[in-house]
Amino acid sequence: MKEVLQETNPLERVSVLTTEVSTGTFAKVLDYVIELTERKTSSYVCFANVHMIIEAFNDSYFQEAINQADVVATDGLPLAKYLWLFEDIDQQRVAGPDLFPVLLAQAERMGKSVFFYGNTTEVLGQLQAKALQDFPQLTIAGSYSPPFRPLTDAEDAAVVDMINDAQPDFVFVSLGCPKQERWMHNHQGRVQACMLGVGQAFNTYAGVENRAPLWMQKNGLEWAYRLYRNPTRLAQRYIYTNGMFLYLVIRLYLRKIRNKELLPV
């Protein structure tokens, strides 16, 4: 079934380093995610940024988890710039925090149900209250905050049963990268819904965290805002992943220039 879904995927896949990302407008990504719920099959959606690309570059299993997703949206602006530089593709940014409320609105309009998985019970409570305030007719099939430890096989099976018994169309997952992508990959075929790893979107939508100012979002500087807000937790990660991504891009660009110079006139 996975092969059939990929064959009918209208979003072309293009490589960014070792990761295949989906190209297409925000509207096309939205339409295809809705289509995945219409098919009533198990599927999952990732939102790729520099951190995810470098994680996949360094970890072949994680790379497989991302490349097997039904959609790998270009969450980070540097990825959109990469596609323009190397593939001549004018790619829109399709960020999880932007798509999340749009999907809630679509779910309300179309009578689809949602399930929230991950984060804390406090955030889930605020998230559901905000969602129902914005979308009073939205059907929330359920929510679950897993413990901060690996679940046993029995616990995991019980969680899968709980989600499937609720019969949601969307399962929004907020565990952070790379944990949420691994979770979706491991549960593809078991959770009978469209899973979306939206990460920080739970916090920003619920009002627990402020999102970066719009000018920073438009210029690919959300990472800098998050670093400013939480330097202790994020400094080492951003210095490494952003530095590694920049190094690899420069190396590829220099190779591209050299190959052009070697072409016969």
C-alpha positions as CSV (number, residue, x, y, z in Angstrom):
1,M,0.0,0.0,0.0
2,K,2.9,2.4,0.8
3,E,4.2,2.0,-2.8
4,V,0.7,2.8,-4.2
5,L,0.6,6.0,-2.1
6,Q,4.0,7.1,-3.3
7,E,3.1,6.4,-7.0
8,T,0.0,8.7,-6.7
9,N,1.8,11.4,-4.7
10,P,1.4,14.7,-6.6
11,L,4.3,16.4,-4.7
12,E,7.6,15.8,-6.5
13,R,10.4,14.7,-4.3
14,V,13.8,16.4,-4.5
15,S,17.0,15.6,-2.5
16,V,18.4,18.1,0.0
17,L,21.7,16.4,0.9
18,T,20.5,12.9,1.7
19,T,16.9,13.8,2.5
20,E,14.0,13.8,0.0
21,V,11.8,16.7,0.5
22,S,8.4,17.4,-1.1
23,T,8.1,20.4,-3.5
24,G,4.9,22.3,-4.1
25,T,2.9,25.2,-2.9
26,F,1.4,25.5,0.6
27,A,-2.0,24.9,-1.0
28,K,-0.9,21.8,-2.8
29,V,0.6,20.3,0.4
30,L,-2.6,21.1,2.3
31,D,-4.7,19.5,-0.4
32,Y,-2.6,16.3,-0.4
33,V,-2.6,16.0,3.4
34,I,-6.4,16.2,3.2
35,E,-6.4,13.6,0.5
36,L,-4.4,11.3,2.7
37,T,-7.2,11.4,5.3
38,E,-9.7,10.7,2.6
39,R,-7.9,7.4,1.7
40,K,-8.4,6.1,5.3
41,T,-4.9,4.6,5.3
42,S,-2.0,5.0,7.7
43,S,0.3,7.8,6.6
44,Y,2.7,10.4,8.0
45,V,3.9,13.9,7.3
46,C,7.3,15.4,8.4
47,F,8.2,19.1,8.4
48,A,11.9,19.3,7.5
49,N,14.3,22.0,8.8
50,V,18.1,22.2,9.0
51,H,18.2,20.2,12.2
52,M,16.2,17.3,10.6
53,I,18.4,17.4,7.5
54,I,21.6,17.0,9.5
55,E,20.1,14.4,11.8
56,A,19.2,12.4,8.7
57,F,22.7,13.0,7.1
58,N,24.3,11.5,10.2
59,D,21.8,8.7,10.9
60,S,20.9,6.2,8.1
61,Y,17.9,4.9,10.1
62,F,16.5,8.3,10.7
63,Q,17.1,9.1,7.0
64,E,15.0,6.2,6.1
65,A,12.2,7.3,8.4
66,I,12.1,10.7,6.8
67,N,12.4,9.4,3.2
68,Q,9.6,7.0,3.7
69,A,7.2,9.7,4.8
70,D,4.2,10.5,2.5
71,V,5.1,14.2,2.7
72,V,8.3,16.0,3.8
73,A,7.4,19.6,3.8
74,T,10.0,22.4,3.6
75,D,9.5,23.9,7.1
76,G,12.8,25.7,7.1
77,L,13.6,28.6,4.8
78,P,17.2,27.5,4.2
79,L,15.8,24.4,2.6
80,A,13.7,26.5,0.2
81,K,16.9,28.5,-0.6
82,Y,18.8,25.3,-1.2
83,L,16.2,24.1,-3.7
84,W,16.5,27.4,-5.6
85,L,20.3,27.3,-5.6
86,F,20.8,23.7,-6.7
87,E,17.5,22.7,-8.4
88,D,16.2,26.1,-9.7
89,I,12.9,25.4,-7.8
90,D,11.0,28.4,-6.4
91,Q,9.8,26.6,-3.3
92,Q,7.5,28.1,-0.7
93,R,8.1,27.5,3.0
94,V,5.5,25.1,4.4
95,A,5.9,25.3,8.2
96,G,4.2,23.1,10.7
97,P,3.0,26.0,12.9
98,D,1.4,27.6,9.8
99,L,-0.3,24.5,8.5
100,F,-1.5,23.3,11.9
101,P,-4.3,25.8,12.4
102,V,-5.3,25.6,8.8
103,L,-5.8,21.9,9.1
104,L,-7.8,22.4,12.3
105,A,-10.1,24.8,10.3
106,Q,-10.4,22.3,7.5
107,A,-11.1,19.5,9.9
108,E,-14.0,21.5,11.4
109,R,-15.3,22.4,8.0
110,M,-15.2,18.9,6.6
111,G,-16.4,17.1,9.8
112,K,-13.0,15.4,10.4
113,S,-11.7,14.5,13.8
114,V,-8.3,15.2,15.4
115,F,-6.1,13.5,18.0
116,F,-3.3,15.3,19.9
117,Y,-0.3,13.1,20.9
118,G,2.7,14.2,22.9
119,N,3.8,17.2,25.0
120,T,2.5,17.7,28.5
121,T,-1.0,17.3,30.0
122,E,-0.9,21.1,30.8
123,V,-0.1,22.1,27.2
124,L,-2.6,19.6,25.8
125,G,-5.3,21.1,28.0
126,Q,-4.5,24.7,26.8
127,L,-4.2,23.5,23.2
128,Q,-7.7,21.8,23.2
129,A,-9.3,24.9,24.9
130,K,-7.8,27.2,22.2
131,A,-8.7,24.9,19.4
132,L,-12.4,24.7,20.5
133,Q,-12.4,28.5,21.1
134,D,-11.3,29.0,17.5
135,F,-13.2,26.1,16.0
136,P,-16.3,25.4,18.1
137,Q,-17.5,22.6,15.9
138,L,-14.1,20.8,15.8
139,T,-14.3,17.1,16.8
140,I,-11.4,16.3,19.2
141,A,-11.2,12.5,19.3
142,G,-8.8,12.5,22.1
143,S,-5.3,13.3,23.4
144,Y,-2.5,11.6,25.2
145,S,0.7,12.8,26.9
146,P,3.2,9.9,27.1
147,P,5.6,9.6,30.0
148,F,9.2,10.8,29.6
149,R,10.5,7.3,29.1
150,P,10.2,4.6,26.5
151,L,6.9,2.8,26.6
152,T,6.8,-0.9,27.1
153,D,5.4,-3.0,24.2
154,A,2.2,-3.5,26.1
155,E,1.8,0.2,26.9
156,D,2.5,1.1,23.3
157,A,0.0,-1.4,22.0
158,A,-2.6,0.0,24.4
159,V,-1.9,3.6,23.1
160,V,-2.3,2.4,19.5
161,D,-5.6,0.8,20.4
162,M,-6.7,3.9,22.2
163,I,-6.0,6.1,19.1
164,N,-7.5,3.7,16.6
165,D,-10.6,3.2,18.8
166,A,-11.1,7.0,18.7
167,Q,-11.0,6.8,14.9
168,P,-9.3,10.2,14.2
169,D,-8.6,11.5,10.8
170,F,-5.5,13.5,11.9
171,V,-3.1,12.6,14.7
172,F,-0.9,15.6,15.5
173,V,2.3,14.5,17.1
174,S,4.5,16.8,19.4
175,L,7.5,14.9,20.7
176,G,10.3,17.0,19.1
177,C,12.7,16.0,16.4
178,P,13.9,13.3,15.9
179,K,11.7,11.5,18.4
180,Q,8.4,12.3,16.7
181,E,9.5,11.3,13.3
182,R,10.8,8.0,14.6
183,W,7.5,7.5,16.4
184,M,5.5,8.1,13.2
185,H,7.7,5.8,11.2
186,N,7.5,3.0,13.7
187,H,3.7,3.4,13.9
188,Q,3.0,3.6,10.1
189,G,0.7,0.8,9.4
190,R,-0.4,0.6,13.0
191,V,-2.0,3.9,13.6
192,Q,-4.9,4.2,11.2
193,A,-4.8,7.9,10.5
194,C,-2.7,10.6,8.9
195,M,0.1,11.5,11.5
196,L,1.8,14.9,11.4
197,G,4.9,15.7,13.4
198,V,4.2,19.3,14.2
199,G,6.5,19.7,17.2
200,Q,6.6,23.2,18.6
201,A,3.2,24.0,17.0
202,F,1.4,22.8,20.1
203,N,3.2,25.3,22.3
204,T,2.9,28.3,20.0
205,Y,-0.7,27.7,19.1
206,A,-1.7,27.1,22.7
207,G,0.1,30.4,23.7
208,V,2.7,28.6,25.9
209,E,5.5,30.0,23.8
210,N,5.7,33.0,21.6
211,R,6.6,32.5,17.9
212,A,9.4,34.6,16.3
213,P,8.3,38.0,14.9
214,L,7.0,37.8,11.3
215,W,10.1,39.5,9.9
216,M,12.3,36.8,11.4
217,Q,10.1,34.1,10.0
218,K,10.2,35.5,6.5
219,N,14.0,35.7,6.7
220,G,14.7,32.2,8.0
221,L,15.7,33.4,11.5
222,E,13.2,31.6,13.7
223,W,16.1,29.4,14.9
224,A,17.8,32.6,16.2
225,Y,14.7,33.6,18.1
226,R,14.4,30.2,19.7
227,L,18.1,30.3,20.5
228,Y,17.7,33.7,22.2
229,R,14.8,32.4,24.2
230,N,16.5,29.1,25.3
231,P,20.2,29.4,24.8
232,T,21.2,26.7,27.3
233,R,19.2,23.9,25.6
234,L,19.6,24.9,22.0
235,A,23.0,26.6,21.6
236,Q,25.1,23.4,21.0
237,R,22.5,21.9,18.7
238,Y,22.1,25.0,16.5
239,I,25.8,25.8,16.4
240,Y,26.5,22.2,15.2
241,T,23.6,21.7,12.8
242,N,23.6,25.1,11.2
243,G,27.4,25.1,10.9
244,M,27.4,21.6,9.4
245,F,24.6,22.5,6.9
246,L,26.4,25.6,5.8
247,Y,29.7,23.7,5.4
248,L,28.0,21.0,3.3
249,V,26.1,23.6,1.1
250,I,29.3,25.6,0.5
251,R,31.2,22.4,-0.5
252,L,28.4,21.4,-2.9
253,Y,28.2,24.8,-4.4
254,L,32.0,25.0,-5.0
255,R,31.8,21.5,-6.6
256,K,28.9,22.8,-8.8
257,I,31.0,25.8,-10.0
258,R,34.0,23.6,-10.6
259,N,31.9,21.1,-12.7
260,K,30.6,24.0,-14.8
261,E,34.1,25.2,-15.4
262,L,35.1,21.7,-16.6
263,L,32.3,21.4,-19.1
264,P,33.3,21.7,-22.8
265,V,32.5,25.0,-24.4
